[in-house]
Amino acid sequence: MIICKGPRNQNTTHQGDPPPARVTIRFQNDDTKAFDGQALKGGGTIGRTMTAKGEPVCLAAGQAASRPESVVVNIEACRRLAGLLSSQTIPPAREDSALPWMSPEEVGNFYLLLVAICYQTSPRDRPPLEGYVEGLHLRGWDYLSAKLEAAARNDLTILSPGFWARITPEGVQQLFRDCTLGDRLSDPTGRARIIRDLGRKMLRQSWDFAAQMYDASGGRIATGNTNLLSLLAQFRAYDDPVRKKSFFFLELMQNAGLWKYVDPGDLGAPVDYHEVRGHLRIGTVEIRDPDLHAKLLAGNEVSADQDVCIRRAVHEALMLVSEYSGLRNRGQLHYLFWNVFRSCCTRENPHCISCPPTCSLPARYVPLAMFPDGQRRCPFSMVCQSAGREPKLLEHVVNTDYY
């Protein structure tokens, strides 16, 4: 049994805490695999329930639980999805902008800042973050990244901890204001608080660059007494128990060719709301608790513990798909899932039958969406239990700045 001890208060930092226990998956033969050392045959599920104290608990199939599992990973659905992916050529993980004009140290600070403030860019019941950068209409992460890069071209001090330590909500709004659409970035006060915390703590450590964290860790993600996950967790922006931002930042630095890790197997996959929505719809993750399922259907807010439980299950599903497909590259799968789910598996109008002309799927993923009948549609529609069916689940609602 794996006890996943996430804090009940999301504002609690984790400085000095060890990283969470790692879940390992290995193949024993064609029909059996081990999940954290426990053999799992063929199909079945890995379940997550909650302890009396509200801590998520992961249960392998066949283990007894004091009450029914709240959230389960459907192993057979993971196998079906992996089978589909194993027959495809998956594009490598990469960003559209490689930042060639920045020094390696500046790239590290750019991504450390960018990932720290990347959350709720498409909030429910509010206009999404979007705008124009150099004549291109961009949304969400793409706008956030391009706008920050444009600002840094004009003034590189924006990438310094000294600048971060003094930033105000008005300063955040000014950085990301669009000349046409105005202020579309939500929570400028919260983002300014996160940036100030990042800057002040880096100055306290006498760090000018994220690269100094890498040097202090010896390139270790999760092993040893001083590692990147524990160093990142001292910052308010990066103290998520599921490590979404930490994994994403480390993945970006690896994809940029700047950081290599001693323990690359400990680089988990970042999980955001697009991936939660997609895996719930495909069926790789199932909500078994009736009350929790009703919350998702009604769009009611879930607790912090329930959020952690769901996201950890999605993370485990992605790890299983990575192993079953033979790809064994969680970052590559993360980019695939994130791009497909945000482009094709949208909240209101998913592309189960066909993609409209406005589909924003990046060109490198379009071949995966082309089918023998000539139709272009969601690449996962053949194995998705929600394709053509209603109602479709949405991602859960939670008040968080983790993603």
C-alpha positions as CSV (number, residue, x, y, z in Angstrom):
1,M,0.0,0.0,0.0
2,I,1.3,3.4,-0.9
3,I,0.3,6.2,1.5
4,C,0.2,9.6,-0.4
5,K,0.6,12.2,2.3
6,G,-0.4,15.5,0.8
7,P,-1.0,18.5,3.0
8,R,-4.6,19.5,3.8
9,N,-3.6,23.2,3.5
10,Q,-2.3,24.0,0.1
11,N,-0.5,27.1,1.4
12,T,1.8,25.0,3.6
13,T,5.4,24.8,2.3
14,H,7.5,21.7,2.3
15,Q,10.9,23.1,3.0
16,G,13.0,20.3,4.4
17,D,10.5,17.6,3.7
18,P,11.7,14.6,1.7
19,P,10.1,14.1,-1.8
20,P,7.0,11.8,-1.8
21,A,7.6,8.1,-2.1
22,R,8.2,7.2,-5.7
23,V,5.9,4.7,-7.5
24,T,7.8,2.2,-9.6
25,I,6.4,0.1,-12.4
26,R,8.2,-2.7,-14.0
27,F,7.2,-5.5,-16.4
28,Q,7.5,-9.1,-15.2
29,N,6.2,-10.8,-18.3
30,D,3.6,-10.0,-21.0
31,D,0.6,-10.4,-18.7
32,T,1.9,-9.3,-15.4
33,K,3.4,-6.1,-14.1
34,A,4.5,-4.8,-10.7
35,F,3.1,-1.6,-9.3
36,D,5.3,-0.5,-6.4
37,G,6.5,-4.1,-6.0
38,Q,3.0,-5.6,-6.2
39,A,2.1,-8.0,-9.0
40,L,-0.9,-7.0,-11.1
41,K,-2.3,-9.4,-13.6
42,G,-3.7,-8.4,-17.0
43,G,-6.7,-6.1,-16.5
44,G,-7.9,-4.7,-13.3
45,T,-7.5,-1.4,-11.5
46,I,-5.3,0.5,-9.1
47,G,-7.5,2.3,-6.6
48,R,-7.2,5.4,-4.6
49,T,-9.3,6.0,-1.5
50,M,-9.0,8.2,1.5
51,T,-7.9,7.5,5.1
52,A,-9.9,8.7,8.0
53,K,-7.6,11.6,8.2
54,G,-8.2,12.5,4.6
55,E,-4.9,11.2,3.2
56,P,-5.1,9.6,-0.3
57,V,-4.2,5.9,-0.3
58,C,-3.3,3.9,-3.3
59,L,-4.5,0.3,-3.4
60,A,-3.4,-2.3,-5.9
61,A,-6.1,-4.5,-7.3
62,G,-7.2,-7.2,-4.9
63,Q,-6.2,-5.3,-1.8
64,A,-8.8,-4.9,0.9
65,A,-10.0,-1.4,1.6
66,S,-12.0,-0.1,4.5
67,R,-14.5,1.4,2.0
68,P,-14.8,1.4,-1.8
69,E,-12.0,3.1,-3.7
70,S,-12.7,6.8,-4.6
71,V,-10.5,6.9,-7.7
72,V,-9.1,4.0,-9.7
73,V,-6.6,3.6,-12.6
74,N,-8.2,1.3,-15.1
75,I,-5.4,-0.9,-16.2
76,E,-7.2,-2.4,-19.2
77,A,-8.0,1.1,-20.5
78,C,-4.3,2.0,-20.1
79,R,-3.4,-1.1,-22.1
80,R,-5.8,-0.1,-24.9
81,L,-4.5,3.4,-25.1
82,A,-0.9,2.1,-25.0
83,G,-1.6,-0.3,-27.8
84,L,-2.9,2.6,-30.0
85,L,0.2,4.7,-29.2
86,S,2.6,1.8,-29.9
87,S,1.6,1.8,-33.5
88,Q,2.2,5.6,-33.9
89,T,5.2,7.8,-34.2
90,I,5.0,10.2,-31.3
91,P,6.7,13.6,-31.9
92,P,9.5,14.5,-29.4
93,A,8.7,16.8,-26.5
94,R,9.6,20.4,-27.3
95,E,8.6,24.0,-27.0
96,D,7.7,26.1,-30.0
97,S,10.3,28.7,-29.0
98,A,13.8,27.6,-28.2
99,L,15.0,30.9,-26.8
100,P,18.2,30.8,-28.8
101,W,19.0,34.5,-28.0
102,M,19.2,33.9,-24.2
103,S,22.2,32.5,-22.3
104,P,21.7,29.1,-20.6
105,E,21.4,30.8,-17.2
106,E,18.8,33.2,-18.5
107,V,16.8,30.3,-20.0
108,G,16.7,28.7,-16.6
109,N,15.4,31.8,-14.9
110,F,12.9,32.3,-17.7
111,Y,11.4,28.9,-17.2
112,L,11.6,29.0,-13.4
113,L,9.5,32.2,-13.5
114,L,7.2,31.2,-16.3
115,V,6.2,27.8,-14.8
116,A,5.8,29.4,-11.3
117,I,2.9,31.7,-12.6
118,C,1.4,29.2,-15.0
119,Y,-2.0,28.2,-13.5
120,Q,-5.6,28.7,-14.3
121,T,-5.0,30.2,-17.7
122,S,-8.4,28.9,-18.9
123,P,-10.5,29.4,-15.8
124,R,-14.1,28.2,-15.9
125,D,-16.8,30.9,-16.3
126,R,-14.2,33.5,-17.1
127,P,-12.5,34.6,-20.4
128,P,-9.3,32.6,-21.1
129,L,-5.9,34.2,-21.1
130,E,-5.3,35.2,-24.7
131,G,-3.9,38.0,-26.8
132,Y,-1.6,39.0,-29.6
133,V,2.2,38.8,-29.7
134,E,4.0,39.9,-32.9
135,G,0.7,39.6,-34.8
136,L,-0.1,36.0,-33.7
137,H,-3.2,35.3,-31.7
138,L,-2.2,33.0,-28.8
139,R,-3.9,31.5,-25.8
140,G,-3.0,30.1,-22.4
141,W,0.6,28.9,-21.9
142,D,1.5,30.0,-25.5
143,Y,0.5,33.6,-24.8
144,L,2.1,33.6,-21.3
145,S,5.4,32.3,-22.7
146,A,5.5,34.6,-25.7
147,K,4.5,37.7,-23.8
148,L,7.2,37.0,-21.1
149,E,9.8,36.4,-23.8
150,A,8.8,39.7,-25.6
151,A,9.1,41.6,-22.2
152,A,12.5,40.0,-21.5
153,R,13.8,41.1,-24.9
154,N,13.2,44.6,-23.9
155,D,14.5,44.3,-20.4
156,L,16.5,41.2,-19.2
157,T,16.3,42.4,-15.6
158,I,12.8,40.9,-15.6
159,L,14.5,37.5,-15.3
160,S,16.5,38.5,-12.1
161,P,15.5,37.5,-8.5
162,G,16.0,41.2,-7.5
163,F,13.2,42.2,-9.9
164,W,11.0,39.3,-8.8
165,A,11.4,40.2,-5.1
166,R,9.8,43.7,-5.7
167,I,7.1,43.0,-8.2
168,T,3.6,44.3,-7.5
169,P,0.2,43.1,-8.8
170,E,0.2,46.1,-11.1
171,G,3.6,45.1,-12.4
172,V,2.2,41.6,-13.2
173,Q,-0.7,43.1,-15.1
174,Q,1.5,45.4,-17.0
175,L,3.8,42.5,-18.1
176,F,0.9,40.4,-19.5
177,R,-1.6,43.1,-20.6
178,D,-2.7,42.8,-24.2
179,C,-3.1,46.0,-26.2
180,T,-6.3,44.7,-27.8
181,L,-8.0,42.6,-25.2
182,G,-6.7,44.3,-22.1
183,D,-6.0,42.5,-18.8
184,R,-6.9,38.8,-19.2
185,L,-4.5,37.3,-16.7
186,S,-6.4,36.2,-13.6
187,D,-5.2,36.6,-10.0
188,P,-2.5,39.2,-10.5
189,T,-2.3,39.6,-6.7
190,G,-1.6,35.9,-6.1
191,R,0.9,35.7,-9.0
192,A,2.8,38.7,-7.6
193,R,2.9,37.1,-4.2
194,I,4.3,33.9,-5.7
195,I,6.9,35.8,-7.7
196,R,8.0,37.8,-4.7
197,D,8.4,34.6,-2.7
198,L,10.5,33.1,-5.5
199,G,12.8,36.2,-5.7
200,R,13.2,36.7,-2.0
201,K,14.1,33.1,-1.2
202,M,16.6,33.0,-4.1
203,L,18.2,36.1,-2.8
204,R,18.3,34.6,0.7
205,Q,20.3,31.6,-0.8
206,S,22.5,34.0,-2.7
207,W,21.2,32.5,-6.0
208,D,21.1,34.6,-9.1
209,F,20.2,31.8,-11.4
210,A,18.3,28.5,-11.3
211,A,21.5,26.9,-12.5
212,Q,22.9,27.3,-9.0
213,M,20.1,25.0,-7.7
214,Y,21.2,22.4,-10.2
215,D,24.8,22.7,-9.1
216,A,23.7,22.4,-5.4
217,S,21.8,19.2,-6.2
218,G,24.5,17.6,-8.2
219,G,22.0,17.0,-11.0
220,R,19.8,14.7,-8.8
221,I,16.0,14.9,-9.2
222,A,14.9,13.0,-6.1
223,T,17.9,11.0,-4.7
224,G,20.4,12.1,-2.1
225,N,19.9,14.6,0.8
226,T,19.9,17.6,-1.4
227,N,18.0,17.2,-4.7
228,L,16.1,19.4,-7.1
229,L,12.6,18.4,-5.9
230,S,13.4,19.4,-2.3
231,L,15.1,22.6,-3.4
232,L,12.2,23.6,-5.5
233,A,9.7,22.8,-2.8
234,Q,11.0,25.6,-0.6
235,F,9.3,28.0,-3.0
236,R,5.6,28.6,-2.6
237,A,5.1,28.2,-6.4
238,Y,6.6,24.7,-6.3
239,D,5.3,23.1,-3.1
240,D,2.6,21.1,-4.8
241,P,2.5,17.5,-3.3
242,V,1.9,16.1,-6.8
243,R,4.9,18.2,-8.1
244,K,3.2,19.4,-11.3
245,K,5.3,22.6,-11.7
246,S,8.5,21.0,-10.5
247,F,8.2,18.1,-13.0
248,F,7.3,20.6,-15.8
249,F,10.2,22.9,-15.0
250,L,12.7,20.0,-14.9
251,E,11.3,18.6,-18.1
252,L,11.7,22.0,-19.9
253,M,15.3,22.3,-18.8
254,Q,16.0,18.7,-20.0
255,N,14.2,19.3,-23.3
256,A,16.2,22.5,-23.8
257,G,19.4,20.4,-23.6
258,L,20.6,22.4,-20.6
259,W,20.2,19.9,-17.7
260,K,21.0,16.2,-17.5
261,Y,20.0,14.2,-14.5
262,V,21.7,11.5,-12.5
263,D,18.4,9.9,-11.8
264,P,16.3,10.5,-14.9
265,G,13.8,7.8,-14.0
266,D,12.6,10.0,-11.2
267,L,11.4,12.7,-13.6
268,G,7.6,12.3,-13.3
269,A,5.0,13.8,-15.6
270,P,3.3,17.1,-14.9
271,V,-0.5,16.7,-14.6
272,D,-2.8,19.7,-15.3
273,Y,-6.5,20.1,-15.7
274,H,-6.5,19.3,-19.5
275,E,-4.9,15.9,-18.7
276,V,-7.3,15.2,-15.9
277,R,-10.3,15.9,-18.2
278,G,-8.8,13.7,-21.0
279,H,-8.0,10.7,-18.9
280,L,-11.4,10.8,-17.1
281,R,-13.1,10.8,-20.5
282,I,-10.9,8.1,-22.1
283,G,-11.5,5.9,-19.0
284,T,-7.9,5.3,-17.9
285,V,-8.9,7.0,-14.6
286,E,-12.4,6.4,-13.1
287,I,-14.2,8.1,-10.3
288,R,-15.9,5.4,-8.2
289,D,-17.1,7.4,-5.3
290,P,-20.7,8.5,-6.1
291,D,-20.5,11.8,-4.2
292,L,-17.2,12.8,-5.9
293,H,-18.6,11.7,-9.3
294,A,-21.6,13.9,-8.7
295,K,-19.4,16.9,-7.8
296,L,-17.6,16.6,-11.2
297,L,-20.9,16.4,-13.1
298,A,-22.3,19.4,-11.3
299,G,-19.2,21.4,-11.5
300,N,-19.0,21.7,-7.7
301,E,-15.7,22.3,-5.9
302,V,-13.7,19.4,-4.6
303,S,-11.4,19.4,-1.6
304,A,-7.6,19.7,-1.7
305,D,-7.3,16.0,-0.8
306,Q,-9.7,14.9,-3.5
307,D,-7.7,17.0,-6.0
308,V,-4.5,15.3,-5.0
309,C,-6.1,11.9,-5.2
310,I,-7.4,12.5,-8.7
311,R,-4.2,14.0,-10.0
312,R,-2.0,11.2,-8.6
313,A,-4.2,8.7,-10.3
314,V,-3.8,10.5,-13.6
315,H,0.0,10.5,-13.0
316,E,0.0,6.8,-12.4
317,A,-2.1,6.1,-15.5
318,L,0.4,8.1,-17.6
319,M,3.2,6.0,-16.1
320,L,1.4,2.8,-17.0
321,V,0.7,3.9,-20.6
322,S,4.4,4.9,-20.9
323,E,5.5,1.4,-19.9
324,Y,2.8,-0.6,-21.8
325,S,3.5,1.4,-25.0
326,G,7.2,0.7,-24.8
327,L,7.8,4.5,-25.2
328,R,9.0,4.8,-21.6
329,N,9.2,8.6,-22.0
330,R,6.8,10.4,-19.7
331,G,7.7,13.8,-20.9
332,Q,7.0,12.9,-24.5
333,L,3.6,11.5,-23.5
334,H,2.8,14.5,-21.4
335,Y,3.3,16.8,-24.4
336,L,1.2,14.5,-26.6
337,F,-1.7,14.3,-24.0
338,W,-1.5,18.0,-23.1
339,N,-1.6,19.2,-26.8
340,V,-4.4,16.8,-27.8
341,F,-6.6,17.3,-24.7
342,R,-6.4,21.1,-24.8
343,S,-6.9,21.2,-28.6
344,C,-9.3,18.3,-29.3
345,C,-10.8,17.2,-26.0
346,T,-12.2,20.6,-25.1
347,R,-14.7,21.2,-22.4
348,E,-17.7,22.0,-24.4
349,N,-17.1,20.8,-28.0
350,P,-14.7,17.8,-28.1
351,H,-13.6,16.6,-31.5
352,C,-14.8,13.0,-31.2
353,I,-16.3,12.8,-34.7
354,S,-14.3,15.5,-36.6
355,C,-12.0,18.4,-36.0
356,P,-13.4,21.8,-37.0
357,P,-11.3,24.1,-39.2
358,T,-10.5,26.1,-36.0
359,C,-8.8,23.1,-34.3
360,S,-5.6,24.3,-32.7
361,L,-3.7,21.0,-32.6
362,P,0.0,21.7,-33.4
363,A,1.0,20.6,-36.9
364,R,3.4,18.0,-35.7
365,Y,0.5,16.1,-34.0
366,V,-1.9,16.4,-36.9
367,P,-0.8,13.1,-38.6
368,L,-2.0,11.3,-35.5
369,A,-5.5,12.8,-36.0
370,M,-5.8,11.6,-39.6
371,F,-7.9,8.4,-40.0
372,P,-8.1,6.0,-43.0
373,D,-11.6,7.3,-43.8
374,G,-10.1,10.7,-44.5
375,Q,-11.6,12.3,-41.4
376,R,-9.5,14.3,-39.0
377,R,-10.6,13.8,-35.3
378,C,-9.3,13.3,-31.8
379,P,-6.4,10.8,-32.1
380,F,-7.8,8.9,-29.1
381,S,-11.4,8.6,-30.2
382,M,-11.0,4.9,-31.1
383,V,-10.2,3.9,-27.5
384,C,-12.2,6.6,-25.7
385,Q,-15.2,5.4,-23.7
386,S,-16.7,8.9,-23.9
387,A,-16.5,9.3,-27.7
388,G,-20.0,9.9,-29.0
389,R,-21.5,9.6,-25.5
390,E,-23.1,12.1,-23.1
391,P,-22.6,13.4,-20.5
392,K,-18.9,13.9,-20.7
393,L,-17.0,14.5,-17.5
394,L,-15.1,17.7,-17.0
395,E,-12.0,18.2,-14.9
396,H,-12.8,18.8,-11.2
397,V,-13.2,22.3,-9.8
398,V,-10.7,23.2,-7.1
399,N,-9.3,26.5,-5.8
400,T,-5.6,26.2,-6.4
401,D,-2.6,27.9,-7.9
402,Y,-0.7,24.6,-8.5
403,Y,-2.0,24.3,-12.1
